Amino acid sequence: MNTQKIIFSGVQPTGNLHLGNYLGAIKQWVNLQKVYDCIFCVVDYHAITVRQNPDQLRRQVLDTAKIYLACGINPKKSLIFRQSDINEHAELAWILNCTGARMSDLENMTQYKDKAGKDANASVGLFDYPVLMAADILLYQTNLVPVGHDQVQHLELTRDLAKRFNHDFGQVFTIPEVQLQKTGARIMGLDDPTKKMSKSAASPANFIALTDEPEVARKKIMRAVTDSGAEVIYDPETKPAISNLLTIYHLLSGIDIKTLVKKYQGRGYGDFKKDLAEVVAEFLTDFQAKLERFSDEEVEKIFARGAKKLKPIAKETVKNVKEKLGLL
């Protein structure tokens, strides 16, 4: 790593990574690695906040890293690692639990309320995982964290925990900034444009998985919910469904939204969706060809290289934290 600003981000190895994950996060990472020191993690400790099948989890950890690579994350430019390979993540999370995190902070987390609801049997980890997320980020003196809108609340908590520690015990942590993508930070569900596209959605009609067969993806686009009327207009307030599809079209094709609106003026939803379906199918065909190139052995070597370079940074941060607390 050098003196450039540091980017940190990660994805849980659960469910089907989908077009929303790519357009809202990973596509952004590919561009960021050109100008920043980037650290990309497969956050397997976060995955176990709910019960996982061990064999399936091992498989999905490797497959998630392969998706990073197929999307364009370059292991020669960026560091890719498996969270559980560096035990300082869990150690710093415990320290932050004790030194800065408050029950009131975590009780106010919207995602916890959405995921756990009133389930008294939800794991403590599900309640506490924003603190582990903070540890992930703060370990590497991260400057910028690219996130979707749904993660901004967690980043604010990360900033608060860092500020509290620095104030109470002395300067250790860099205060990270949030970096939101202007277009596509929140790709909505194909079956419900009022809710975010989600890999945990009850219906596969909600999302297009990056591993969907191109023909399956075509059908999902053609069946996607549209707004009343038939005019292709970009207006997220009054036309949320078609606006979402326009955003997907724009991000995959590179064609400006205004140009797309003009192109389909007077042509209706049918022509628009047919063309978008073809754009999505072409993207998936190309992406899946790249995905096949990476072996499990190659991914393990990339994980090992990432952990080897990052472990000393994580150890130094925890050492400084312990010294401030009187644990060393």
ABEGO torsion letter per residue (X at the ends): XBABBBBBBBBBBBEBBBAAAAAAAAAAAAAAAAABBBBBBBBAAAAAABBBBAAAAAAAAAAAAAAAAAAGBBAAABBBBBAAABAAAAAAAAAAAAAABBAAAAAABAAAAAAAEABAABBAAAAAAAAAAAAAAAAAGBABBBBBAAAAAAAAAAAAAAAAAAAAAEBABBBBBBBBBABGABBBBAABAABBBBAABABAAABBBAABBAAAAAAAAAABBBBBEABBBBBAAABAAAAAAAAAAAAAAGBBAAAAAAAABGAEAAAAAAAAAAAAAAAAAAAAAAAAABBAAAAAAAAAAAAAAAAAAAAAAAAAAAAAAGAX
